[in-house]
Amino acid sequence: MTTLTVWKFDSPDGADNAADTLRSLAKQELISIHDAATVSWKPDAKKPKTRQLRNLTAGGAMSGMFWGMLFGLIFLVPLIGAAIGAATGALAGSLTDVGIDDDFIKSVRDKITPGTSALFLMSSDAVVDKVKAAIEAGGHKPELLQSNLSAEQEAALREMMSS
């Protein structure tokens, strides 16, 4: 089963530092990383900086379109307002169909604020407690938000991103 996890850090560089830990865990075959991205929000910035971590994945990565759509719903829609609310409604509905619902989006939006960062990770074969322990051993205290995707939801997500 593929899991979408979001690890929130209390510093703008925490997510990037944790990505190094994930590389190590992947090399030890303690986690299979399908795709990953970071969000870093400096305290004085109006919006966060996002980055897809292609070097963590082994070829089967989702397109950057997935991260762009997800990050747009989380960070841009509240700033743009109702003017394009209808256009984003269909997109939000598509993500709900693949296990990413409004509650998940709102939770992430509320927690990732200026001065923080987050690591978004699509993975499988991970023992979450071991991943968290490895990140904490690197000097970080992440907060975990999690949304599991069933095999059907993962397939639907991949199909949605390929079209």
Buried (B, 14 or more C-beta within 10 A) or exposed (E): EBBBBBBBBEBBEBBBBBBEBBBEBBEEEBBBBBBBBBBBBBEEEEEBEBBBBEEBBEEEBBEBEBBBBBBBBBBBBEEEEEEEEEEBEEBBEBBBBBBBBEEBBEBBBEEBEEEBBBBBBBBEEBEBEEBBEBBEEEEBEBEEBEBEBEEEBBEBBBEBBEE
